[in-house]
Each structure stands twice: as structure tokens, then as C-alpha cells.
Amino acid sequence: MRTIQHLRLRKIAAGILEGAGATAQEAAIVSDALVDANLDGHDSHGMVRLPEYVRWMERGVIVIGAQIQVLDETGVFAVIDGNWGWGQVVGRQAMEVAIEKASKAGVGMVSVRQCSHLGRAGDYPLMAARRGMAAIMFLNTHGAGRIVAPWGGRERRLSANPIALSVPRSSGEPILVDISTCAIAGGKVRVALHSKKSVPPNCIIDAEGRPTTNPADFFGPPEGALLPFGGHKGFALALLSDILAGALSGAGCSRPDATRVGNSFLAIVIDIPRFRDRKAFDADVDQLVEYVKSSKLAPGFTEILIPGEPERRERAHRERDGIPIDEETWRQIHETASRYGIRGESVCSQV
Ligand SMILES: NC(=O)c1ccc[n+]([C@@H]2O[C@H](COP(=O)([O-])OP(=O)(O)OC[C@H]3O[C@@H](n4cnc5c(N)ncnc54)[C@H](O)[C@@H]3O)[C@@H](O)[C@H]2O)c1
């Protein structure tokens, strides 16, 4: 394990992406999104993704320079085709459309297909919350990327189908709920494999449907599966996220013949003052947070945290002390950089 300062990592990631053919603007947006995921403590969506993103770019799964296309719209909603551009770019552009509509109509919605991997789902509702709006987002993986068993099953049938919601607070940072609907994100199983660690109990099953904590049982062969979080409840949300993201946008839902992994999504943005006086809304949110935090603690807990707080704390810590990168991830990043000659090599030799 090595520790690298975030500014250095941003430079390394952007250098490799640009060296591999992304535009300077795409490289800057994607590298910042990856390193921000590391800073927030979500290593599963950080630099570990870089080699895979470059492979996708090489195979044309991610289309460099693609522009979003509005297929249909009213004052409230838009149906958008991302033309398989970078998820981090298409996602941000589509959210701008939803935010703009919400600022005029009170609510703005976008249904998006052919968008490459978005990275952390929470980045997008957070864009709205930073501008004083609430937002919710449902994702699927364009019908491909099936890694989760349905509740009661032992074969992969669903993707991680995340749901992300954010609410602004005048008295502090937005509340951010950003969760996959599986018990553990697939990327975290990969991080555990690379770091030679086990995963927590009740997160994965092996090919026979037996509970296991060995990440290798998930990858196989024969391959196991992730479990939905919270049993039948997480499964129900995964199913609905798949439908709202995939069936509504035209990307399609989880199915055996889908092979191109991307993220289709539905985002809904709410301009709070159009519903209720912002001060009154804030007072209700603050009262709720204070009331929830006032509970006596359960055994083993030292504090009650509000969603979004763990990431902010980890960020403060990692901004100061650097980001830990495991050796296997580092080897893959270096190998990817070296495929693009001197530029990549010199980028990596900075460390
Ligand atoms: N693009 C995709 O297809 C895709 C697929 C899967 C996951 N993801 C991303 O992976 C990331 C990780 O997902 P995950 O399911 O592992 O998330 P997770 O299980 O780590 O849960 C994270 C959420 O729980 C909150 N939280 C954590 N500890 C808490 C505590 N003690 N008290 C209160 N709230 C707490 C966090 O603030 C955050 O909102 C997310 O950013 C998600 O969007 C993306």
C-alpha cells in the first residue's frame, strides 16, 4: 500500500486519460471525479477504475467527444441520449438540463440512455443540492453488468442499481444518501480481492448460493453473486431502480443479451422554494437532524451520523494525509500508463 497526495493523483489520472485519447476537458472531469471518490473514502469508484476506463475507451465502449442529444422535452422533462460519451461528462450535462428545468418549473426530470459509467451516483444529486435544490436519481447499468442475485435466487440477474438522493441545508453541508441496492458494491469486492482481505458477512454468495466472505468466490469461476441489501426490501428497490432507469429511458432493463455496460438513469430535481418557504423547510430539516442525533447511543456506537457525514470526514483526513492506493491497483495504473509511451511513463515516475 502506498499513499499519494490527491493533487498528484489528479495529475496522474488526467495525464493517462489524455495520453490515451480523451479530450483535455474529459480527462479533467473524469480524473477529478475518480480522485474525489477516493477522497470521500469510496475507493471502489476511485483510481481502481482508471485501467478499466482506458480499456473501455480503447474498445470504443466509451466514445470520446460524444455530445448529448435531447430527443424529446417539455418545460419539465427531457429524454436524453448520451451517445455513449463519458458518464461523468454526460451525467453532469444532463443534470444541468434537469436543474435548469427545475429552476423554471419547480421540478425538472431527465431520463438518460447511452451514458457510459457514471462513477459515484451521489455526485449528480449533489450538483442540485449545492444550488439549493433536492434531487433523487435511479440508475441501472443499461441491462448489462449483472452481479446481484434476486432475493431467493443464486444467479446474477440484476446490476448494483444505485439510488442517490441529496437535500440542501443552509446550516451546513447537504445530506447525501448514495447507495447501491446490493449489500456491498461490486467494486468493493474487487478492492478486497486486490488487498487480500475478506468482505463482511452476508454480502456475497458462492456459485452454490452459500454465504461466503472470500471475494474470490464472487469472481469464480464458477462465479458467485452479490446479495441485495436488506433482503427482500433492497431487492424491491433494485427492481424498481432498474425499471425507472432502464425501461423509461429506452436503455432496457437487466437482460441476458445486454453486454455493453453503461449507466442509464432517471433524475428528478425539486426547487424547494416553489413548494415551501426555504427557511421553513430548513427549520424542519435542522429539527429532524438534531432530534435524530439526540438519541441515546446503542452499544458499540460513539456517534449518530447523518448520510454524507462519513464521506466529509474521510475527505478531511485524506486531503491532509493522502490517498492509500493498493499495490495491485498501482501496478495496473502503471501498466496502463506505459502503454501510452513516454507521457504515461513520465506521469507515473512523478510518484
Ligand atoms: N455507477 C454505478 O453503476 C454504481 C454501482 C454501484 C455503486 N456505485 C457507487 O458506489 C458507491 C458506494 O456504494 P455503496 O452501496 O457501497 O455505499 P455504502 O454502503 O458505502 O453507503 C454509502 C451511504 O451510506 C451513508 N453512510 C455510511 N455510513 C453511515 C453511517 N454510519 N451513518 C449514516 N449514514 C452512513 C453514506 O453517507 C452514503 O450516503 C456509491 O457512491 C455508489 O453510487 C455506483
PDBQT file of the ligand as one rigid body, heavy atoms in Angstrom, charges set to zero:
ROOT
HETATM    1  N1  LIG A 401     -22.281   3.773 -11.273  1.00  0.00    +0.000 N 
HETATM    2  C1  LIG A 401     -22.721   2.630 -10.819  1.00  0.00    +0.000 C 
HETATM    3  O1  LIG A 401     -23.271   1.831 -11.571  1.00  0.00    +0.000 OA
HETATM    4  C2  LIG A 401     -22.551   2.262  -9.377  1.00  0.00    +0.000 A 
HETATM    5  C3  LIG A 401     -22.873   0.972  -8.968  1.00  0.00    +0.000 A 
HETATM    6  C4  LIG A 401     -22.714   0.652  -7.614  1.00  0.00    +0.000 A 
HETATM    7  C5  LIG A 401     -22.250   1.583  -6.711  1.00  0.00    +0.000 A 
HETATM    8  N2  LIG A 401     -21.928   2.832  -7.152  1.00  0.00    +0.000 N 
HETATM    9  C6  LIG A 401     -21.405   3.832  -6.201  1.00  0.00    +0.000 C 
HETATM   10  O2  LIG A 401     -20.580   3.193  -5.226  1.00  0.00    +0.000 OA
HETATM   11  C7  LIG A 401     -20.555   3.981  -4.057  1.00  0.00    +0.000 C 
HETATM   12  C8  LIG A 401     -20.650   3.086  -2.863  1.00  0.00    +0.000 C 
HETATM   13  O3  LIG A 401     -21.924   2.443  -2.816  1.00  0.00    +0.000 OA
HETATM   14  P1  LIG A 401     -22.264   1.525  -1.579  1.00  0.00    +0.000 P 
HETATM   15  O4  LIG A 401     -23.540   0.846  -1.824  1.00  0.00    +0.000 OA
HETATM   16  O5  LIG A 401     -21.065   0.698  -1.241  1.00  0.00    +0.000 OA
HETATM   17  O6  LIG A 401     -22.430   2.618  -0.420  1.00  0.00    +0.000 OA
HETATM   18  P2  LIG A 401     -22.229   2.440   1.151  1.00  0.00    +0.000 P 
HETATM   19  O7  LIG A 401     -22.786   1.148   1.594  1.00  0.00    +0.000 OA
HETATM   20  O8  LIG A 401     -20.823   2.770   1.486  1.00  0.00    +0.000 OA
HETATM   21  O9  LIG A 401     -23.206   3.572   1.710  1.00  0.00    +0.000 OA
HETATM   22  C9  LIG A 401     -22.882   4.916   1.488  1.00  0.00    +0.000 C 
HETATM   23  C10 LIG A 401     -24.002   5.783   2.006  1.00  0.00    +0.000 C 
HETATM   24  O10 LIG A 401     -24.296   5.476   3.368  1.00  0.00    +0.000 OA
HETATM   25  C11 LIG A 401     -24.025   6.613   4.186  1.00  0.00    +0.000 C 
HETATM   26  N3  LIG A 401     -23.459   6.152   5.459  1.00  0.00    +0.000 N 
HETATM   27  C12 LIG A 401     -22.370   5.349   5.612  1.00  0.00    +0.000 A 
HETATM   28  N4  LIG A 401     -22.143   5.117   6.904  1.00  0.00    +0.000 NA
HETATM   29  C13 LIG A 401     -23.099   5.770   7.596  1.00  0.00    +0.000 A 
HETATM   30  C14 LIG A 401     -23.418   5.920   8.984  1.00  0.00    +0.000 A 
HETATM   31  N5  LIG A 401     -22.683   5.340   9.917  1.00  0.00    +0.000 N 
HETATM   32  N6  LIG A 401     -24.475   6.655   9.325  1.00  0.00    +0.000 NA
HETATM   33  C15 LIG A 401     -25.225   7.266   8.379  1.00  0.00    +0.000 A 
HETATM   34  N7  LIG A 401     -25.003   7.160   7.054  1.00  0.00    +0.000 NA
HETATM   35  C16 LIG A 401     -23.943   6.432   6.669  1.00  0.00    +0.000 A 
HETATM   36  C17 LIG A 401     -23.052   7.441   3.393  1.00  0.00    +0.000 C 
HETATM   37  O11 LIG A 401     -23.058   8.799   3.785  1.00  0.00    +0.000 OA
HETATM   38  C18 LIG A 401     -23.585   7.242   1.984  1.00  0.00    +0.000 C 
HETATM   39  O12 LIG A 401     -24.697   8.036   1.723  1.00  0.00    +0.000 OA
HETATM   40  C19 LIG A 401     -21.686   4.978  -4.197  1.00  0.00    +0.000 C 
HETATM   41  O13 LIG A 401     -21.119   6.227  -4.487  1.00  0.00    +0.000 OA
HETATM   42  C20 LIG A 401     -22.487   4.484  -5.412  1.00  0.00    +0.000 C 
HETATM   43  O14 LIG A 401     -23.105   5.489  -6.162  1.00  0.00    +0.000 OA
HETATM   44  C21 LIG A 401     -22.070   3.198  -8.455  1.00  0.00    +0.000 A 
ENDROOT
TORSDOF 0
